[in-house]
Amino acid sequence: MEVAANCSLRVKRPLLDPRFESYKLSLEPLPSYQLELDAAVAEVKLRDDQYTLEHMHAFGMYNYLHCDPWYQDSVYYIDNLGRIMNLTVMLIVFNEELGNPFIIIHSISLLKAEEHSIATLLLQIEKEELSMKGSGFYVSLEWVTISKKCEDNKKYEVAKRNTLRGKSVPHYAAIEPDGNGLMIISYKPFTFVQAGQGLEESKDENMSEEIKEPLYYWQQTEDDLTVTIQLPEDCTKEDIQVQFLPDSVNIVLKGQMFLEGNLFSSIDHESSTWIIKENNSLEISLIKKSEGMTWPELVVGDKQGEFIRDSAQCAAIAERLMHLTSDELNPNPDKDKPPCNAQELEECDIFFEENFSLCRFDGNTLKTTHVVNLGSNQYLFSVIVDPKEMPCFCLRHDVDALLWQPRSSKQDDMWEHIATFNALGYVQASKRDKKFFACAPNYSYAALCECLRRVFIYRQPTPMSTVLYNRKEGRQVGQVAKQQVASLETNDPILGFQATNERLFVLTTKNLFLIKVNTEN
């Protein structure tokens, strides 16, 4: 059995600004233009049988506005007359009935050895007729490649078709530029369904895994972790071997490897210990190197254990967060508090989705080759920075939002940190009605829109023309980051949202709004 390599994202420290304070609200007006559509947008309503949270994620939050990555200020949408607006010619090169409604997640064009191919990812939500657990639906990703020889006049034909299945709608899914791989960010894992393998077979395999008892149980406090293992009968102290390393642990029982792998974070291996309890169980105590850090998992990628949450610990966290649900509306926001309190934020935003991860799949072997456990690094949005590369994805790291560019050609360092939006992870968490998120391809600003009317713009820090001082620290402030708000003159819901270096495009049911963000050009 091949095992995927456990990887990590390497943050570029020079791109972080630990002294960043906050965004300053700017009242400068933004030029805005409104175009009334001669036909309404072709909005797809959810059917009565599409009632799950996954249906809402896939279809209810669909972005109806699309941007041409090769010509940034050209956007497209489909109206209810079936027209692709802003195009004069509509060419259908391939047509095949696929059954259930689907969404095109990503597609690329390839030219190899005089053969032109189009690879595309199609998302569907299908019913599991025999499923007795959960919603009874699963998410299907069809990786379809159609090809034809350039000298032939024949139509395109399916050259390759593979299916991945999972239990959640992926936040990010993209095909590598050479068509040899696929990357997915999701809460629940995706796996390929092999040719000839029916749904019942894969389901039986999953059920057999589900009914297995956990191999171990683990708990944690701010200082340490406790792992409990039920020992086999007649197991003595001489049959147990536990090796503590700074970043990993190896446990051998009766000559057989029981558990090994990289720990989620570093430990003080010299202070970590183990003992045999009276109930014939092995209790291992791991001392955290970084006190206070919450581990989403014990061994990276290992799903054989079960995490037990301490009720007293949960009650203590709830008590510490009680002030966040005050009966008063913002009673005293400035009292001895900085603009961003990272400690409160981390407790408030713990993600208990243990499978939240970034996976890379090989297109030939259909195996997982790389896995990055994202932990609490919440996915925010994706954007095309370079049309020749895969779309970038933006993740929340503590209070900041970091932009990552996948580099499929670099097997040892596949994800590059290319930009930082200071404190944006903290700021966006307060926008409860947010619907779409985007940033300019040159990273000059980030923007989000709510379901109705309002658009928020957060610019990168720029030098100040006047001298300002931080009153608390008594130091000079050399640059400032501006926040701007635009209100659309409509009560129609926002259906599409795209950002370019100079403009924001906002699509509603009956109007297309253009907001000129960069007013210097």
Disulfide bonds with the S-S distance in Angstrom:
none
